[in-house]
Amino acid sequence: MIPFNKPFMTGQELVNITHAHANGHLSGDGPFTKQCHAWLNQRTGASASLLTHSCTAALEMSALLLDLQAGDEVIMPSYTFVSTSNAFVLRGAIPVFVDIRKDTLNIDEALIEAAITPRTKAICVVHYAGVACEMDEILAIAERHGLAVVEDAAQGIMSTYKGRPLGTIGDLGALSFHETKNIISGEGGALLCRDHVYAERAEIVREKGTNRSRFFRGQVDKYTWVDVGSSFLPGEITAAFLAAQMDAAEDITARRLAIWERYHAWAALHEAAGRLIRPTIPAHTTHNAHMYYMLLPSLDARTHFIQSLREQGVQAVFHYIPLHSSPAGLSHGRTGSSMQVTDELSERLVRMPLWIGVEQHLDAILAAADRVLMG
């Protein structure tokens, strides 16, 4: 079976882990963590970057930093991973689900304003497939209504919107380094603060609500509990693995883009014949080839496609079950618009295998897909 995903290693990861052990520092915020922070700050321009044990943790930190209270509302898409919603529900907030655009599958910015109520406190956008949402319009809406903007940029490392790295355009951004992402550490994430408004408190929230980091920098003579928080730090072994990936980030992205372009060129003929719809990449964005997805004509067509590829030894997969129609979504959230596009496209989307090393299998994958699509 050609798998949908296979985690990539550069070859430097185990060397770094050996060094981390030799350093005698395996808990959080060691030398490799600091190296990752420096890379993120330099690469994204964030005023503060903090590694976390997951993107989920970074989103949960965002909810804490926004001081969300029971009954507050956060506008977000429904076509996303459960962590986007869970992070805010844990603070007692209510997810208000808004439909997505047909082209990028990102939140439809034209529907956001109508979903705002006196209880709305934030907008959480999701950059699907590493392709940017329309951030200028979203920021303008947020400014008009005094709302914070959180970017769930789990899939967005190395992607940009009008030249700006994803995760640093809103007030707060969350990245993922899960093994299914482009730059990985197994589990892992990061919180990005656009400016210094949240940076100092974020450091405290991440360190269990203490000013421990300031103590280690010699800024206070002892550390103590000063705020609500939790243990959001990853261990140093995770950071050591991630540092090796970051060093190779440009090469990893270039190799993934080459695979993506191969899929895109192949799919063009099938799109012209009306068999599928290819992804849309707006001209003012750059993407990172996080995934290659296609929209097939119907749920039945997708089911047949996935099953037929599996019978030929290729693992293609669908993606999210929309949150607004899930049991917890029905219980904890509500819809702020018609969800017609989300409902329709979620049943038609299929993702193709995309990982470094799959190049040697692409001829076989595309031949198998041709056989299915062309009958």
C-alpha beads as a LAMMPS data file, in Angstrom:
LAMMPS data file: protein, C-alpha beads

375 atoms
374 bonds

1 atom types
1 bond types

-500.0 500.0 xlo xhi
-500.0 500.0 ylo yhi
-500.0 500.0 zlo zhi

Masses

1 110.0

Atoms # bond

1 1 1 0.000 0.000 0.000
2 1 1 1.290 3.465 -0.910
3 1 1 0.338 5.401 2.234
4 1 1 -1.373 8.770 2.327
5 1 1 1.385 10.136 4.581
6 1 1 4.879 9.088 5.605
7 1 1 6.837 11.250 8.079
8 1 1 10.053 12.651 6.603
9 1 1 13.420 12.747 8.352
10 1 1 16.324 14.902 7.190
11 1 1 18.978 12.718 8.844
12 1 1 19.982 15.350 11.408
13 1 1 17.173 14.659 13.885
14 1 1 18.852 11.814 15.781
15 1 1 22.126 13.742 15.934
16 1 1 20.288 16.670 17.528
17 1 1 18.552 14.373 20.010
18 1 1 21.921 12.937 21.029
19 1 1 23.199 16.465 21.600
20 1 1 20.120 17.301 23.674
21 1 1 20.817 14.335 25.911
22 1 1 24.483 15.263 26.190
23 1 1 23.456 18.787 27.192
24 1 1 21.678 17.306 30.201
25 1 1 18.545 19.347 29.494
26 1 1 15.515 17.319 28.391
27 1 1 12.688 19.421 29.813
28 1 1 11.273 22.453 28.039
29 1 1 13.027 25.647 26.970
30 1 1 16.484 24.221 26.439
31 1 1 18.979 25.202 23.723
32 1 1 17.060 23.549 20.872
33 1 1 13.823 25.200 21.937
34 1 1 15.573 28.562 21.843
35 1 1 16.957 27.702 18.404
36 1 1 13.418 26.960 17.177
37 1 1 12.125 30.212 18.682
38 1 1 14.839 32.167 16.888
39 1 1 14.017 30.450 13.584
40 1 1 10.315 31.230 13.957
41 1 1 10.927 34.851 14.885
42 1 1 13.279 35.318 11.942
43 1 1 11.099 33.426 9.452
44 1 1 7.728 34.891 10.445
45 1 1 8.559 38.292 11.901
46 1 1 6.462 37.540 14.996
47 1 1 7.255 39.600 18.061
48 1 1 7.211 36.399 20.104
49 1 1 7.179 32.733 19.155
50 1 1 6.618 30.018 21.746
51 1 1 6.878 26.287 21.077
52 1 1 3.994 24.238 22.462
53 1 1 3.345 20.526 22.713
54 1 1 0.692 20.814 19.984
55 1 1 -1.190 23.275 17.825
56 1 1 -4.176 22.461 20.036
57 1 1 -2.187 23.819 22.992
58 1 1 -1.377 27.012 21.079
59 1 1 -5.083 27.520 20.354
60 1 1 -5.936 26.889 23.997
61 1 1 -3.359 29.493 24.990
62 1 1 -5.038 31.918 22.580
63 1 1 -8.373 31.381 24.304
64 1 1 -6.756 32.050 27.689
65 1 1 -5.000 35.174 26.449
66 1 1 -8.281 36.567 25.108
67 1 1 -9.874 36.131 28.573
68 1 1 -12.913 34.431 27.071
69 1 1 -15.812 33.929 29.457
70 1 1 -18.841 31.640 29.449
71 1 1 -21.256 32.712 26.743
72 1 1 -18.740 34.661 24.659
73 1 1 -18.872 33.834 20.953
74 1 1 -16.069 33.043 18.509
75 1 1 -16.782 33.002 14.774
76 1 1 -15.032 30.234 12.832
77 1 1 -15.479 27.851 9.906
78 1 1 -17.025 24.450 10.446
79 1 1 -14.765 22.718 7.944
80 1 1 -11.798 22.327 10.266
81 1 1 -10.261 20.038 12.866
82 1 1 -12.009 19.776 16.214
83 1 1 -9.214 21.627 18.059
84 1 1 -10.251 24.902 16.409
85 1 1 -13.515 24.708 18.291
86 1 1 -12.457 22.789 21.411
87 1 1 -9.906 25.409 22.452
88 1 1 -12.637 28.000 22.892
89 1 1 -15.356 25.671 24.175
90 1 1 -13.018 24.766 27.059
91 1 1 -13.247 28.416 28.197
92 1 1 -17.049 28.331 28.016
93 1 1 -17.222 30.161 24.687
94 1 1 -19.681 29.330 21.915
95 1 1 -18.400 28.532 18.413
96 1 1 -20.445 30.294 15.752
97 1 1 -19.925 28.417 12.501
98 1 1 -19.840 30.298 9.203
99 1 1 -19.790 28.785 5.713
100 1 1 -16.714 28.514 3.498
101 1 1 -15.810 29.834 0.053
102 1 1 -16.207 27.521 -2.933
103 1 1 -12.759 28.336 -4.302
104 1 1 -10.310 28.080 -1.387
105 1 1 -12.548 26.302 1.167
106 1 1 -11.575 29.014 3.650
107 1 1 -14.072 30.920 5.773
108 1 1 -16.267 33.146 3.586
109 1 1 -15.343 36.637 4.754
110 1 1 -18.530 38.026 3.193
111 1 1 -20.612 36.079 5.753
112 1 1 -18.708 37.017 8.910
113 1 1 -20.258 40.398 9.678
114 1 1 -23.819 39.059 9.657
115 1 1 -22.821 36.470 12.272
116 1 1 -21.511 39.063 14.754
117 1 1 -23.599 39.678 17.891
118 1 1 -22.972 41.704 21.071
119 1 1 -21.429 38.537 22.539
120 1 1 -18.858 38.051 19.776
121 1 1 -15.291 38.437 21.043
122 1 1 -13.110 36.956 18.306
123 1 1 -12.834 35.566 14.803
124 1 1 -10.787 32.396 14.372
125 1 1 -9.791 31.773 10.763
126 1 1 -8.369 28.542 9.371
127 1 1 -5.966 28.621 6.410
128 1 1 -7.113 25.431 4.707
129 1 1 -4.420 23.459 2.858
130 1 1 -1.919 26.216 3.686
131 1 1 -3.754 28.699 1.446
132 1 1 -4.457 32.053 3.091
133 1 1 -7.874 33.399 4.015
134 1 1 -8.735 36.907 2.811
135 1 1 -7.082 38.522 5.788
136 1 1 -7.367 42.212 4.836
137 1 1 -11.157 42.010 4.734
138 1 1 -11.277 39.932 7.909
139 1 1 -9.020 42.350 9.804
140 1 1 -11.158 45.277 8.654
141 1 1 -14.289 43.567 9.999
142 1 1 -12.541 42.830 13.282
143 1 1 -11.409 46.441 13.637
144 1 1 -14.905 47.777 12.981
145 1 1 -16.341 45.600 15.732
146 1 1 -13.448 45.556 18.211
147 1 1 -12.743 41.852 17.813
148 1 1 -9.551 39.842 18.150
149 1 1 -8.381 37.656 15.264
150 1 1 -6.809 34.244 15.837
151 1 1 -5.215 32.377 12.937
152 1 1 -5.392 28.601 13.013
153 1 1 -2.391 28.226 10.726
154 1 1 -1.865 24.558 11.566
155 1 1 -1.302 23.820 7.879
156 1 1 0.312 27.138 7.011
157 1 1 4.030 27.065 7.801
158 1 1 6.012 28.717 4.943
159 1 1 2.824 30.081 3.314
160 1 1 2.087 33.796 2.872
161 1 1 -0.702 36.296 2.249
162 1 1 0.427 39.361 0.292
163 1 1 3.961 38.630 1.425
164 1 1 3.079 38.187 5.102
165 1 1 3.675 34.797 6.765
166 1 1 0.518 33.056 7.938
167 1 1 0.075 33.096 11.699
168 1 1 1.396 36.646 12.112
169 1 1 -1.388 38.642 10.437
170 1 1 -4.019 38.328 13.150
171 1 1 -3.395 39.029 16.828
172 1 1 -2.395 35.448 17.587
173 1 1 -1.464 32.486 15.407
174 1 1 -1.142 28.747 15.972
175 1 1 1.144 26.416 13.990
176 1 1 1.283 22.630 13.948
177 1 1 4.292 20.333 13.697
178 1 1 2.260 17.125 13.843
179 1 1 3.664 14.263 11.779
180 1 1 1.071 14.926 9.059
181 1 1 2.335 18.481 8.508
182 1 1 5.207 19.751 6.350
183 1 1 7.693 20.550 9.130
184 1 1 7.303 17.986 11.894
185 1 1 8.286 16.865 15.373
186 1 1 5.772 14.040 15.809
187 1 1 3.535 16.124 18.035
188 1 1 4.195 19.828 18.434
189 1 1 3.075 23.353 17.724
190 1 1 3.799 27.013 18.291
191 1 1 1.985 30.157 19.332
192 1 1 2.890 33.308 17.407
193 1 1 2.190 36.779 18.805
194 1 1 1.991 39.483 16.126
195 1 1 3.077 42.219 18.534
196 1 1 3.968 42.662 22.180
197 1 1 0.382 43.080 23.434
198 1 1 0.117 39.372 24.287
199 1 1 3.774 38.313 24.309
200 1 1 4.679 38.729 27.985
201 1 1 1.481 37.177 29.290
202 1 1 1.740 34.318 26.760
203 1 1 5.077 33.347 28.262
204 1 1 3.463 33.201 31.717
205 1 1 0.390 31.249 30.574
206 1 1 2.663 28.725 28.848
207 1 1 4.704 28.210 32.047
208 1 1 1.784 27.096 34.219
209 1 1 0.886 30.672 35.091
210 1 1 4.278 31.440 36.635
211 1 1 6.948 34.009 35.837
212 1 1 9.556 31.231 35.703
213 1 1 11.019 32.384 32.379
214 1 1 11.672 35.869 33.769
215 1 1 13.405 34.262 36.765
216 1 1 15.766 32.262 34.531
217 1 1 16.608 35.463 32.646
218 1 1 17.482 37.134 35.952
219 1 1 14.616 39.640 35.699
220 1 1 13.131 38.602 39.070
221 1 1 14.835 37.077 42.110
222 1 1 12.297 34.261 42.480
223 1 1 9.385 32.924 40.481
224 1 1 5.834 32.405 41.621
225 1 1 2.275 31.813 40.436
226 1 1 1.009 35.060 38.909
227 1 1 -1.734 34.100 36.412
228 1 1 -3.895 31.262 35.170
229 1 1 -2.002 28.889 32.899
230 1 1 -0.984 25.324 32.196
231 1 1 1.992 23.259 31.069
232 1 1 2.121 23.952 27.335
233 1 1 5.869 23.375 26.795
234 1 1 7.260 20.557 24.644
235 1 1 10.293 18.622 25.849
236 1 1 13.756 19.334 24.483
237 1 1 13.890 16.094 22.489
238 1 1 10.847 17.248 20.527
239 1 1 12.528 20.612 19.930
240 1 1 15.756 18.918 18.841
241 1 1 13.884 16.917 16.215
242 1 1 12.035 20.044 15.080
243 1 1 15.223 22.112 14.817
244 1 1 16.566 19.683 12.215
245 1 1 13.367 20.036 10.211
246 1 1 13.471 23.819 10.406
247 1 1 17.027 23.848 9.088
248 1 1 15.741 22.019 6.013
249 1 1 12.436 23.886 5.698
250 1 1 13.193 25.540 2.364
251 1 1 14.239 22.258 0.758
252 1 1 11.269 20.385 2.233
253 1 1 8.867 22.996 0.894
254 1 1 10.447 23.003 -2.568
255 1 1 10.236 19.222 -2.832
256 1 1 6.605 19.183 -1.715
257 1 1 5.737 21.926 -4.200
258 1 1 7.258 19.860 -7.019
259 1 1 4.982 16.941 -6.098
260 1 1 1.984 19.280 -5.825
261 1 1 2.687 20.733 -9.255
262 1 1 2.882 17.239 -10.738
263 1 1 -0.567 16.440 -9.359
264 1 1 -1.903 19.795 -10.523
265 1 1 -0.689 19.365 -14.096
266 1 1 -2.087 15.831 -14.231
267 1 1 -5.474 16.925 -12.853
268 1 1 -5.849 19.709 -15.428
269 1 1 -6.982 17.321 -18.171
270 1 1 -9.521 15.677 -15.889
271 1 1 -10.803 19.089 -14.811
272 1 1 -11.217 20.099 -18.451
273 1 1 -13.254 16.935 -18.990
274 1 1 -15.498 17.758 -16.015
275 1 1 -14.358 14.839 -13.874
276 1 1 -13.011 16.908 -10.959
277 1 1 -12.205 20.404 -9.729
278 1 1 -8.640 21.369 -8.834
279 1 1 -7.541 23.558 -5.874
280 1 1 -7.556 27.335 -6.305
281 1 1 -4.491 29.352 -5.251
282 1 1 -5.207 33.116 -5.284
283 1 1 -2.507 35.185 -6.999
284 1 1 -1.798 37.248 -3.862
285 1 1 -0.927 34.133 -1.836
286 1 1 1.876 31.608 -1.806
287 1 1 1.218 28.124 -0.492
288 1 1 3.371 25.377 0.962
289 1 1 1.987 22.286 -0.798
290 1 1 0.560 21.004 2.452
291 1 1 -1.903 18.801 0.585
292 1 1 -3.254 18.075 -2.856
293 1 1 -7.019 17.746 -2.802
294 1 1 -9.623 17.420 -5.524
295 1 1 -13.382 17.890 -5.574
296 1 1 -15.184 15.006 -7.249
297 1 1 -18.743 15.312 -8.606
298 1 1 -20.533 13.612 -5.707
299 1 1 -20.200 11.605 -2.500
300 1 1 -20.748 8.400 -4.463
301 1 1 -17.999 9.352 -6.916
302 1 1 -15.609 10.061 -4.042
303 1 1 -16.438 6.805 -2.261
304 1 1 -15.843 4.859 -5.481
305 1 1 -12.590 6.714 -6.151
306 1 1 -11.130 6.071 -2.688
307 1 1 -12.173 2.408 -2.661
308 1 1 -10.929 1.759 -6.182
309 1 1 -7.547 3.345 -5.440
310 1 1 -7.251 1.272 -2.275
311 1 1 -7.866 -1.883 -4.294
312 1 1 -4.925 -0.792 -6.467
313 1 1 -2.672 -0.207 -3.467
314 1 1 -3.022 3.571 -3.099
315 1 1 -4.350 5.264 0.044
316 1 1 -6.332 8.414 -0.740
317 1 1 -8.514 9.894 1.996
318 1 1 -11.299 12.383 2.578
319 1 1 -11.062 15.064 5.266
320 1 1 -13.153 16.675 8.012
321 1 1 -16.685 15.868 9.050
322 1 1 -18.068 19.424 9.433
323 1 1 -18.148 20.470 13.077
324 1 1 -21.574 22.090 12.898
325 1 1 -23.189 18.727 12.161
326 1 1 -21.153 16.704 14.676
327 1 1 -22.687 15.721 18.048
328 1 1 -20.454 18.089 20.047
329 1 1 -20.884 20.869 17.497
330 1 1 -24.657 20.629 17.798
331 1 1 -24.336 20.704 21.587
332 1 1 -21.731 23.431 22.073
333 1 1 -22.042 25.661 19.006
334 1 1 -24.451 27.181 16.564
335 1 1 -24.445 28.244 12.934
336 1 1 -24.177 31.877 11.892
337 1 1 -25.018 31.328 8.231
338 1 1 -26.266 28.727 5.808
339 1 1 -23.725 25.906 5.696
340 1 1 -24.596 24.764 2.191
341 1 1 -21.096 24.995 0.711
342 1 1 -19.516 23.246 3.689
343 1 1 -22.084 20.446 3.581
344 1 1 -21.684 19.922 -0.154
345 1 1 -17.931 20.187 -0.616
346 1 1 -17.030 18.163 2.472
347 1 1 -18.701 15.170 0.820
348 1 1 -16.806 15.595 -2.454
349 1 1 -13.247 16.295 -1.312
350 1 1 -10.488 13.695 -1.612
351 1 1 -6.794 14.079 -0.727
352 1 1 -3.972 12.376 -2.589
353 1 1 -0.754 10.966 -1.061
354 1 1 1.788 13.785 -0.671
355 1 1 5.035 13.204 1.198
356 1 1 8.717 13.424 0.384
357 1 1 9.606 10.117 -1.221
358 1 1 6.236 9.602 -2.911
359 1 1 7.846 10.896 -6.121
360 1 1 8.966 7.358 -6.981
361 1 1 5.341 6.208 -6.804
362 1 1 3.669 9.071 -8.669
363 1 1 3.501 7.319 -12.027
364 1 1 1.701 4.393 -10.397
365 1 1 -0.602 6.660 -8.373
366 1 1 -1.625 8.748 -11.375
367 1 1 -2.103 5.684 -13.586
368 1 1 -4.365 4.158 -10.947
369 1 1 -6.326 7.388 -10.633
370 1 1 -6.673 7.602 -14.429
371 1 1 -8.172 4.117 -14.508
372 1 1 -10.792 5.106 -11.939
373 1 1 -11.663 8.513 -13.372
374 1 1 -11.820 7.354 -16.984
375 1 1 -13.683 4.155 -16.233

Bonds

1 1 1 2
2 1 2 3
3 1 3 4
4 1 4 5
5 1 5 6
6 1 6 7
7 1 7 8
8 1 8 9
9 1 9 10
10 1 10 11
11 1 11 12
12 1 12 13
13 1 13 14
14 1 14 15
15 1 15 16
16 1 16 17
17 1 17 18
18 1 18 19
19 1 19 20
20 1 20 21
21 1 21 22
22 1 22 23
23 1 23 24
24 1 24 25
25 1 25 26
26 1 26 27
27 1 27 28
28 1 28 29
29 1 29 30
30 1 30 31
31 1 31 32
32 1 32 33
33 1 33 34
34 1 34 35
35 1 35 36
36 1 36 37
37 1 37 38
38 1 38 39
39 1 39 40
40 1 40 41
41 1 41 42
42 1 42 43
43 1 43 44
44 1 44 45
45 1 45 46
46 1 46 47
47 1 47 48
48 1 48 49
49 1 49 50
50 1 50 51
51 1 51 52
52 1 52 53
53 1 53 54
54 1 54 55
55 1 55 56
56 1 56 57
57 1 57 58
58 1 58 59
59 1 59 60
60 1 60 61
61 1 61 62
62 1 62 63
63 1 63 64
64 1 64 65
65 1 65 66
66 1 66 67
67 1 67 68
68 1 68 69
69 1 69 70
70 1 70 71
71 1 71 72
72 1 72 73
73 1 73 74
74 1 74 75
75 1 75 76
76 1 76 77
77 1 77 78
78 1 78 79
79 1 79 80
80 1 80 81
81 1 81 82
82 1 82 83
83 1 83 84
84 1 84 85
85 1 85 86
86 1 86 87
87 1 87 88
88 1 88 89
89 1 89 90
90 1 90 91
91 1 91 92
92 1 92 93
93 1 93 94
94 1 94 95
95 1 95 96
96 1 96 97
97 1 97 98
98 1 98 99
99 1 99 100
100 1 100 101
101 1 101 102
102 1 102 103
103 1 103 104
104 1 104 105
105 1 105 106
106 1 106 107
107 1 107 108
108 1 108 109
109 1 109 110
110 1 110 111
111 1 111 112
112 1 112 113
113 1 113 114
114 1 114 115
115 1 115 116
116 1 116 117
117 1 117 118
118 1 118 119
119 1 119 120
120 1 120 121
121 1 121 122
122 1 122 123
123 1 123 124
124 1 124 125
125 1 125 126
126 1 126 127
127 1 127 128
128 1 128 129
129 1 129 130
130 1 130 131
131 1 131 132
132 1 132 133
133 1 133 134
134 1 134 135
135 1 135 136
136 1 136 137
137 1 137 138
138 1 138 139
139 1 139 140
140 1 140 141
141 1 141 142
142 1 142 143
143 1 143 144
144 1 144 145
145 1 145 146
146 1 146 147
147 1 147 148
148 1 148 149
149 1 149 150
150 1 150 151
151 1 151 152
152 1 152 153
153 1 153 154
154 1 154 155
155 1 155 156
156 1 156 157
157 1 157 158
158 1 158 159
159 1 159 160
160 1 160 161
161 1 161 162
162 1 162 163
163 1 163 164
164 1 164 165
165 1 165 166
166 1 166 167
167 1 167 168
168 1 168 169
169 1 169 170
170 1 170 171
171 1 171 172
172 1 172 173
173 1 173 174
174 1 174 175
175 1 175 176
176 1 176 177
177 1 177 178
178 1 178 179
179 1 179 180
180 1 180 181
181 1 181 182
182 1 182 183
183 1 183 184
184 1 184 185
185 1 185 186
186 1 186 187
187 1 187 188
188 1 188 189
189 1 189 190
190 1 190 191
191 1 191 192
192 1 192 193
193 1 193 194
194 1 194 195
195 1 195 196
196 1 196 197
197 1 197 198
198 1 198 199
199 1 199 200
200 1 200 201
201 1 201 202
202 1 202 203
203 1 203 204
204 1 204 205
205 1 205 206
206 1 206 207
207 1 207 208
208 1 208 209
209 1 209 210
210 1 210 211
211 1 211 212
212 1 212 213
213 1 213 214
214 1 214 215
215 1 215 216
216 1 216 217
217 1 217 218
218 1 218 219
219 1 219 220
220 1 220 221
221 1 221 222
222 1 222 223
223 1 223 224
224 1 224 225
225 1 225 226
226 1 226 227
227 1 227 228
228 1 228 229
229 1 229 230
230 1 230 231
231 1 231 232
232 1 232 233
233 1 233 234
234 1 234 235
235 1 235 236
236 1 236 237
237 1 237 238
238 1 238 239
239 1 239 240
240 1 240 241
241 1 241 242
242 1 242 243
243 1 243 244
244 1 244 245
245 1 245 246
246 1 246 247
247 1 247 248
248 1 248 249
249 1 249 250
250 1 250 251
251 1 251 252
252 1 252 253
253 1 253 254
254 1 254 255
255 1 255 256
256 1 256 257
257 1 257 258
258 1 258 259
259 1 259 260
260 1 260 261
261 1 261 262
262 1 262 263
263 1 263 264
264 1 264 265
265 1 265 266
266 1 266 267
267 1 267 268
268 1 268 269
269 1 269 270
270 1 270 271
271 1 271 272
272 1 272 273
273 1 273 274
274 1 274 275
275 1 275 276
276 1 276 277
277 1 277 278
278 1 278 279
279 1 279 280
280 1 280 281
281 1 281 282
282 1 282 283
283 1 283 284
284 1 284 285
285 1 285 286
286 1 286 287
287 1 287 288
288 1 288 289
289 1 289 290
290 1 290 291
291 1 291 292
292 1 292 293
293 1 293 294
294 1 294 295
295 1 295 296
296 1 296 297
297 1 297 298
298 1 298 299
299 1 299 300
300 1 300 301
301 1 301 302
302 1 302 303
303 1 303 304
304 1 304 305
305 1 305 306
306 1 306 307
307 1 307 308
308 1 308 309
309 1 309 310
310 1 310 311
311 1 311 312
312 1 312 313
313 1 313 314
314 1 314 315
315 1 315 316
316 1 316 317
317 1 317 318
318 1 318 319
319 1 319 320
320 1 320 321
321 1 321 322
322 1 322 323
323 1 323 324
324 1 324 325
325 1 325 326
326 1 326 327
327 1 327 328
328 1 328 329
329 1 329 330
330 1 330 331
331 1 331 332
332 1 332 333
333 1 333 334
334 1 334 335
335 1 335 336
336 1 336 337
337 1 337 338
338 1 338 339
339 1 339 340
340 1 340 341
341 1 341 342
342 1 342 343
343 1 343 344
344 1 344 345
345 1 345 346
346 1 346 347
347 1 347 348
348 1 348 349
349 1 349 350
350 1 350 351
351 1 351 352
352 1 352 353
353 1 353 354
354 1 354 355
355 1 355 356
356 1 356 357
357 1 357 358
358 1 358 359
359 1 359 360
360 1 360 361
361 1 361 362
362 1 362 363
363 1 363 364
364 1 364 365
365 1 365 366
366 1 366 367
367 1 367 368
368 1 368 369
369 1 369 370
370 1 370 371
371 1 371 372
372 1 372 373
373 1 373 374
374 1 374 375
